[in-house]
Amino acid sequence: MNNKSRLWITVAMLVIMLCALTFGVVSVATSNKGVANTTVFVSGNENVFVDINAKYFKGPELPSGTLNTVNYKIDKKTEGAFDDKEIELAKWELGKINLSYNEQEIEMRYSFRNLNAEYPLKVSTSNFAFDSEGRLQTFYEIADSEESFDDERLIKVESQDQDAIQTMEIPVGTIKYIRIKFKLTKFNKRFEFNNSIKFLLEVDLNK
């Protein structure tokens, strides 16, 4: 066998190996189970009156029939508004979202307007998807307006604890915005994350 034949055989084997490797990686990425997304809004005590807007701002296409925007208004007529205990007021189901090489990010945006005429509102966040291996990275930003969001101010979340995301303090008659972004950075194995964001809304009766 001459040198030219050996060269062609070597090139052919390299191409076959590259194709096999690519197919394997793509198969892992496309067979991922995805990120299950649910947001719950919970009243932590009495006198929580708030207007909430939420939207799926960025990411892969949602499952058929899923609402990409929702609005919840909690006022004096809402059942449980005067109960001094935790009550789940609303739930926003987005279903499972499968990230890919072409769509690696999910971003949800929320706004909270304090409707209480006397007391400030505290909004704390927990239960969001978190990966200790760093494959799925979580970021957030709090702002006074949606127009003022800036990627340079995004804060990387280092744990899933309730205090991992700064608690929002919302004075009477004002509004705060928060966006939560998830980015999948590694596709070397199947992934499945349960993203069950919980917003706990409480009125500070001491202020």
Phi, psi and omega in degrees: 000127183279171183297325181295320179295317178300320180298314180295321178296318179298315179298317180298318180295320178297319178297316180297317180295319179295317179297318180296317179296315180298316180298320180296316179295314180297322179298320177297314183295318184278347180261005179298147182279340174098191182243119178278127187240122175219139173238129176243144178245122188238131173275123183270339178202192184281162175067029174272107178238119189205150174249119186246132172236139179221145177212147174276103191273325186206143176145183178299163180300138181283158175302150182304135178085359181277136177282127179268351173221146178217158176223130177232130178240124181247116180228194185294343180270351182287133180300130179088000184297337182250015178269132181270062178200167180288128178224129176285117185268325182201157178222133179245113182260120177256346180078190182274135179240124182261112178282158182214179177301322184278336180226094187259357187234148170235134177224127174245144179236141183226148171230145181230116176255122180284115181264358179287130185277353184237327191236147175289161182245136174251133179234113178250155188234138177204176175071009178290158180299135179214139182234114182294339178280348177084007177291315176257116182255139183246135180227157175211163174208138176249136183216165178273346177207153180293329181292340184268002176301140183215123182303332180290344180260003178298137180251128179282133181273131186255357177202176180258006183295159182299328181269009179289331174251131184305135176289133178274131175253116186244107180296168180304132174072011181245175185225144176233149180240143174221139172238143179236126184240136176241133181229124177268122187252346182226135181240028187279353174202166182299147179227150174207115182238142178259105183260091182247077184294134176240124172256117177261118184254123182224145175259130178272098184287355180270356181254000000 
